[in-house]
Amino acid sequence: GCILCSEDNGCITCHHRLFLLIWRDGIRQYGMCVHTCPPGYFGVRGLEVNRCTKCRSPSCESCFSKDFCMKCKDKFYLHKGQCFRQCPPSTAAQPGTHECQEMCEPGPWSEWSTCNHEGRTCGCKWGVETRVREVLGANREEGAACPALLETRKCRMRKHCPGGEH
């Protein structure tokens, strides 16, 4: 796939569908034409040449651009395109992946609602009461892992309705 090469440095120009991968060994530089860029690099297509460009972060295994990582190396966690040794505050590592997910912070529980059964507050032995809590912070991220925001429990209702209503 090499169109133009140097005896000392390998490929200098590749066929238009291939990427030019350049790596250094000490002060020497070598070029090679490849179909896909290796881990730690991403492909940039250009008018003159397609190049493999190295990800900026050494902890990044696969990147979309110089500064946006898509997969981190082992022992690192991915969050918003960056690699971290541990997940940042208010995030948690997802099981089975090395990605950090935002955690939402719920507010306090409301008071329990009136005990009711099918919209009525009397005339039946058992009903249900509920309570809710809101998420603190108006701009909670989509996909954030939240604890329960609604709870229900069984409750004993007043047996007789006022005025003889059943």
N, C-alpha and C positions, 0 to 999 in steps of 0.2 A: 503493500500500500504506500510505499515511500516514492515520491516523485523526484525529490532532490535530496541528496544526502552528502554528508561530510565524512571523510575517512576517520577523522578523530572524534566527531560528535554524533554520528548516526544521522537519523532523519532530520531534515530541516523543513521540508514541505511534504504534505500528505495529500492523497486523493481527497476530493471535496466531501465525501461522506465520512471520512475518518477523523479522529481527533489526534492532535500532536501532543504527546505526553513528554514533558521535559523534566528530568530530575538531575540533581547534583550529587557528585561524589567528590567531596573535598572541594578543590577549585575547578574540577572538570564538570562539564555539562553534557548530558546525553539526551538524544531525542529518539522517539519511537512512535509509530503510527498504530493506533488502537481503535477498535470498534466502540468500546465503552470505557469510560474512565474508571480507574481502580478505586477501592475504598480510600476515603480521605480526600478525594478530588471530585469535581463536578465539571460537566462539559459546557463550554461556551462556544456557540456557533457565531462565526464572523464572516465578513465578505471575503477576506483574503485567506484566513486560516481558522480552523476549528481547534480550540485548545482545551486541554485538561488543566483546570486551575485548582490549586490546593485549597482545602478548607482552612480558614484562619485558625480555628481552635484545634489544638493538638488532641483534645479529648473527643473530637467529632469523627465518627466513622463514615458518615454519609451526609452530604450537605446539598442544599438547593442553590445556594449562592455562597459567596465568600464568608458571610456572617450569619447565615441561617442554617442551623444543623437540623437534619431530619432523623438521625439515629446516632446515639452516643456509643462510645466504646464501653466495654465491661467496667463495672464499678462506678459508672457515671449515670446521672438521671437527666432526662430531657424535659425542659420546660421553656415554652415560648421560643423555640429555636436555639436555645443555649444549653450547654452541658454543665451539670453541677455534681459535686461529690455527694451531696445530700439535697433532698428537696427543699426549696425555700420555705420560709414561714407561711402559714395558711395554705399549704399544699401538702399532698401525701402521694407516695408512690403507689401506682396502680398494681394490683396483683398480676403477675405474669408478664408485666412490661417494665421497662425502665423509664417510664414517663411519669411526671408529676402532674397531678390534677388539683385544680383549685378546690378548696373546701369552703362551703358557705357557713356563715356564722348566724345561727338563729337567735332571735330575741327571746324575751321571757314568755311563758305560757299565759294565755288569757284565763279568766275565771271559767269554771265549768258552766255550760249552758243549762237551761231548765230541762229537767227530765221530761222526755216526751216519747210518744209512740204514734207513729204515722201522723205527726203534726198535732196531736192532742196531748195535753198535760195532765189528764186525769182519766179515770174509768178503766184502767188496765193495771195488772200487777207489775209488769216490768217494762221499762223503756230504755232509752239511750240518752246519754249526755255527751257533749263534745267540748273540746277546747282546741285552740289554734295558737300558732305563733308565727310571726312574720320574720323574713330574712332581713338582717341588719345590712345597711348599705344598699342604696338604690340600684347600683350597677353591678349586681352579682353576675358573674360570667356564666354563659351557657355551658351546660355539662358539669357544673360544679357538683361535687358529692355533698348532698344535704342529709342531715338526720330528719326524722319525722317532723312534719309541720302541722299534723292533725292527729289528735288522739280521740278515741271514743271508749266509753265504758258503760256497762250495764248499770241501771239504777232502779230503785223501787219507786213506783209512782203512787200518788194519792189514790186511794181506792174509789172514793166517791167524788163526783164532780159537784160543784156548788149549784144549787137550784135543781138538783135531781137529774142533771144531764148525764148520759151514759157514754 
